[in-house]
Amino acid sequence: MAYLYRFRSAEHLLDKYQELEKQEIYLAPPDELNDPMEGYKDVYWLGDPVLWRNFLRHYVFCLAEAIGYTRIGLVDTDDLPFIPVQLGRNTLPDGYAADIETATTAFLRSEPAVSFVETLSELQIPLRREGVVYFLAQIHLCALRVVLATLEARGYLRPGTDLNIPDDIDRAVVKVFKTMRDNASTITPEFKEHFPDAAGRALEQTQLEVLFNARAEGFPRRRAFFVFEFPKYYVDTALRDMIHPPWFTACFAGTCTDASMWGTYGNAHTGAALMLDVGALESAEIELETPIGVGPKIIRGKTQHRFQRADYTNKAPELDFFKFLGQLPEAQIQSEWLLDENGEKSERLSAIFTNNLDGWREELSRITNVGATTKLRDWKHEDEYRIVWSTNIKTEKIDRKMRYEFSALAGIVFGMSMSVDDKISIMEIIETKCKAAKRTDFKFLEAFYNRRSGQMDVLPVILSPRR
């Protein structure tokens, strides 16, 4: 028999959240966890001419939509606009869609855009996030000028929002890309691998200084966003919203005798650890009442959730961005990414959508799970297991509090600094539940420092039967 442990503060277990009384396990999104690398995947962009043209079309479409959403021009506000990376072009009103199409087509036919596609198609560099941001930043002002001119001409923006972008910017950008292509034969594999990332990081540092000075000089925040920051926000939004559905997790440990775990997750040893009976670790599961649909309110059903052991490695899983646009409808992928405006087909995507769609879905699901359970070796001492739940159902925090059966809870371990009052409150709740379930096998344990071993240890709490 094996156990997994869930460290919780007394606040979570008792008065404020009442997780113990309600038998709830909360599944958190990655940004609520304590590791900024949660869910990180080594995503790369490697495209043929069709994919890079469609990528630019999508970029300019999102830029135009983000500007158009403001409806009041680039006024000074701290609110950054929504970037609609999942929005299909066919979802826009006809007249507005035609205006956006005018902007995207005009830019795709421009020399900077043509040079961008030629350069990345020829160099065949697998670009990571920083590299994509770097290359987009090269053509961003060219795209911004086209979008602003189109939206102003159509009456969506007030006159005078061209931001004084230099007239010779197109020529300068084309020259940069031409130099890259001319020197392609001399570029070493090492340079291909490291230069885009290094250039992208240097660009972000330069932009930080520019934004610092811009704020001091009173440069409007939203203008600064569209002039300097949009490429980075676009890429980060695409990474978050275009690949896989949102995922949520609850974390468990294979041991309850790690002092640092008690300090971090057990509220400085004042909390407790739920002790879950999972049978065999290799096949450990738990049944939870999970959101399975929506009606007037969230519909719940009992589903099995597998405990997945964290993989501690310093190598994040790789993922091909163009191959796994999993959050877009298949029809949208085929119409807006597989084919370009001339009807040419991407060879990289065509095989997926003609022969192996089921395999593609299975691989995307596997990669989502791998990303959610891969952590750097620095965390290896936690011996972590996770429940991972991925869904397109829109949920709030309260919806992700999932109820488990009391029979799954084998015991509770008290932290060595937990107050007597909190221990008694927990024991009273469990006593009531055991009577209702006719259980006599529930375990209470206490963590303590074992002077002989020099480590944390646990010992059972011996209770006499109550009348």
N, C-alpha and C positions, 0 to 999 in steps of 0.2 A: 504494500500500500504506500502510495506517495502523496505528499502534500505540497501545495503551493500557497504562498503567503501574500496577502495584500495589506500593506502598511497604510494606516489611516490615523488621522488626528482624532482626538476626542470630539472636537467640534464637528467633524464629518460624521462620526458614528452616532453621536447623541443629539444634543439639543438643536443645533442650527439646521443640520441636513437630515438627521434621523435615518441614516443609511442602514443602521443595524435593525431598527424596528421595521423599516419598510423593506428590508432585504434587497437593497439596491446596489448595483455596481454602475458607476458613471463612466461612460466612454468619452474620452476627451479628444478634441482635434489636435493636430501636431503643434499648433502655436500656443497651446496651453501646457505643453510639456516643458521640461527644464533643459532640453538640448536643442540648440538652434539648427542642428544637423538632422533633426527628425525627418524621415521620409526622403532624405536627399538621394538623388540619383544622378549618375554621371551622364546627363543628357547631351547628345551631340546632334548637330545639324549637318547633314551631308546630302546634297541634292543635285539633281540633273537640271538642265535649263528650265524645264516645265515647272519643277518644284520651286526653284528660286524666283521665277516670275510670279507664281501664285503666292509665294511668301511676301514678295513686295506688294502685290495687289492687296493682300490681307492687311499688311502693315499700314498702307495708305488709307484703306477703308476704315480701319480702327482709328487712325489719326483724325480723319474727317469726321467720324461719328463722335469722337471724344470732344472735338471742338464744337461740332454742331449741337451736341447736347446742352452746352452752356447757353446757347441762343442769345447771349448778351455779349458775345465777344470775349476777349481775354482780359476780363476785369480783375481787379485785385481781390482775391479771396484765398483763404487757406484751404478750402475744400478742393481736393484733387478730383478730376473727373473720372467717371467710370470708363474703363476700356473694354469694349464689347467683343472679346476675342471669340466667343461662341456664336455670335450673331451671324446668321446667313444673309447674303445679299438679297435673297428673294423675300425676306421678311419685312423689308422697308416699303413704305408707301411708294406707288409708282413714280410720282413726280420727283420725290426726294431721292429715290433710288437712282433715277436717271442723272440727277445732279452729282451724286457721289460717284457714279460710274464715269462721268465726265472727268472728274478730278483724277481718279485712279488710272484711267486710260491715258490721259494726258501725261501723267508722270511716267507710266510704263514705257511710253514712246520717247521719253527724254534721253539724252545722251548719258547722264549719270546712272539711270536705271539700267539701260542696256549694258553699260560698262560693268555695273555691279554684277549682273547675271553672268556675263561672259567671264569675269574674273573668278567668281566662286565656282562656276561650273568647270573652268579649266584647271584651277589649282587643286580642286578636290581635297580640300582641307576639312577634316572633321572638326567643326567649330563647336566649342563649348559656350556656355552662357556669356562669359566675358568677351569671347571672340565675336559672337553674334552682335552683342551690344556695340562693340568697336566698329564693325562694318556698317551697321545701321546708322551709327553716328556720323559716318562719312557722308551719307546721302540724305541725312535727316533734314537739314535746312533746305535742300533742293525740293524735297517732298512737301515740307511745310509751306514753302512759298507757293507751290502749285495749289495746294489745298486752300490756303487763305484767299488766293486770288479767285478761285472758283466759287467758294462759299460767299465771298463778298459780292461777286458779280450776280449771284443768284438771290441776293438779299438776305442771307442768313446772318451775316455779320455787318456791323456798321462800317462805313468807309474808314480807311486808315489803319488797318490791322496787319499790314505787311511786315511789321517789325524791323524794317530797314535791313532786310537780308541783302548782302552784297550781290551786285549783278554778275560778278565774275565767279560766283561760287560753283556753278556747273562746270566751268572750264577747269577749275582747280581740282574738283573731285575726279573728273575724267582722267586728269593727268596722274593722280595718285594711283588709280586702278590700272592705268596703262603701264606705269612703272612696275607694278606688281607682276603683271603678265609678262613684260619684257624680261624680267629676272626670274621667271618661273623655273627655268632649267637649272639655275644655280641654287635654288632653295633646297636645303637639306631636310631630311625627315625630322630631325630634331628641331629645326627652325619652324617647320610647319606645325609641329606639336605644341611648341611653347610660345611662339611669338604672339598669336592672337590673344591668348590668355593674358600675357604680360602687357600687351598694348591696351587691352580692355581695362585691366586694373589701373594702369597709369592714367587712362582717360577718366575713370571714376574719381581718382584722386585730384586730377586737374579740375574736374567739374565741382568737386567739393569746395575747392578754393574759390572758384568763380561764384558759386552760390553764396558762399560766406561773404564775399565782397558785394554781391548783388543785394543781399539783404541790408547790409550796412548802408548802401546807397539808395535804399528805398525802392528797388526794382520789384514790381508787382509779382507776388508769389505764383499766380497761375501762369503769367507770361514766362517766368523762369522755368516752370514745369514743361511747357510746350517747346521752349527753345532748347533747353539743356537736358531734361530728364526723361522725356517721353520714350526714347529707345530702351532705356533700362526698365522702366515700368512696363512697357509693352512685353518685353521678353519675360520678365518675372510673372506677369499675369498669364501669359501663354503657358509657362511651365506649371502654374498652379491650376489652371482651368481647362486646358485643352487635352491633357493626356489621360487622366483617369478620374473617376468620381472622387468626391471628398471621402477621406477615411478617418476613422476614429478608433481609439484603442483604450484598453484598460490594462494596467501593468501589474505583474505579479513577480514574486521572487522565489527561487528554489530553496532559499534558506532564510531563517529568521534570526541568525546569530552574527550578522555583520553589523558592527557598531555604527559605521558610516551610513548604512541604510536606515537604521533607527534614527540617527541624527537628522538625515535629510527628509525622509518620507514619514517618519513616526513622530514628527514635531518635537525634535530634541528629546526623544525617548519618553515623552509624555503621552504618546498615543498607544495604539494597539495594532496587532496584525491578525487579520482574519485568516483562519487556517482551513483551506479548502481540500477536501478529499477528492483527488482526481484519478485514483486507481493507478494505472500505469502512465508514466510521463510521455511515453511514445505515442499514446493514443488518447491523451487527456482532452476531455471536452466538458462543457458545462451548458446546461439549458437555460436560456434567458428569454424573457418576454421582450421581443424586439419589434420595432416599427417595420411593418411589411407592406404598408400601403397608406393611402390618404383618402379621406372622405370629408365629411364636415369637420372631422378631427383625425388625428393619427390613428391608424388601425394597427393593432399589435397581435403578434402570434408567437407561440413558443418555437424557438429554433435552437439548434445545436451550434455552439461556437467552439472551435478548436483552439487549444492553447499552443501557441507557436513559440519555440525557443528563439531568443535573439541570437543572431550571428554576429560575432564580434570580429571585425576586420577593418583594416585601414584602406580597403578598396571598395568604393561604392559601386553598386550594380550599374552597368551601362544601359542606355536606352536611346534608340534612334527616334528623334523627334518626329520626322516626317512619316515614319512607319506607324507610329502609335498616337494618332490624333483621336484617341478613343472617346473623348467627350463630345465629338461632333457626330451628328446623324450620318449614317452611311451614305445617304443620298447627297448630303452636303460635301462629304469628303470626295465623292466621285465627281461632282459637278464643279467644285471650287478648288480642288487640290490635284485630283488625278488628271484633269484636262485643263489646258490653258485656253486663253481667249481665241486662239486659232484652231482649236480642236486637237492639238497635239497631245499625246498621252505620255505620262511619266512611266518609264519602264520600271522604275523602282517600286511604284505602287500597284502597277497593273496586275502583277502576279498574285498579290494579296487578295484583290477584290474579284478575281476570276476563278481562283483555284483553292484558296486556303483561308476562307473567312472564319471558319470555326477554330482553326488552329491559331489564327491571329487573336481571337477573343480570349482563348485559353492562355496564350502567352502574355497578353496584357494583364490578365488577372494575376498570373504568377508574378510578374514584375511588380505589380502594386503591393503584393504581400511581401515580396523580398525587400522592397524599399522600406516598408513599414516595420520590418523586423531586423534591419541591418544597422548596427551601431559601431562606432569606433572602439578600438581595443581599450581605450581609457575607461570604458564602462563595464569591462568584463567582470569585475568583482561583484556586480549586481546579480549575476546569474538569472537574467530576466526571462520571463515568459509573457506572452501577450495574447490577448484577444484582439483581433483586427476585424473591423466591420466597415465595409465600403458600400456606399449607397448614393443613388441620385435623388432619394427622397429628401426634401428640404426639412431639416429638423432644427429645433431649438434645444437649449440645454436640458430642459425638463423632459424632452422626448428621448434623450440618450441616457436617462436613468433607467436601467434595465433590471427587472426583478428576477431573482434566482430562488430556487426552492430551498427551504430551510435544511433539507436533508443533505444538501451539498456542503454545508458549513459544519466541519468536524470539530472546530474548537476556536479559541481566541487566545492569543499570547499578549499579555500585558507588558507594556514598556516598563523599564526599571524605574522610571521617574513618574509614572502615571499616578495621579492622585487616588487616594482611597475612595473618595466620593465617586469618581468616574468608574472605578472598578466595580463598585457596588451597583451603580446604575446599569452597567453592562450585564452584570450577573442577574439582576432582576428581570431585565428584558429577556435574557436567554432562558431563565427559569420558566417564565410564562410560555414561551414558545415550546420548550421541551414538554411541558405538561400538555399543551394542546396537541403535540405530535406524538405523545407517549414515548419520548426518548429518554434513555438513561445513559447514553454513551458520549455525551458532550464533554469536551475537554477544556479546562482552563489551565493555562501555563503562565509563568512569569519569567521575563528575561532578567538575567543578573550577570555580574562580572565574576568569572571563575578564577580565583587567585591561583589555583594549581596550574591551570592551562594558560593563564594570561589572556583569555579570550572571553567573548560573550558566550553565554550558555542559557539554557532554559530548564526549569524544573516545574513539575506539575503542582497545581494548587489542589490540596486535598480538602474536600468538603464532605462533611457528614450529611446524610440524607435529612431533608427538612420534613417536618410533619405537616 
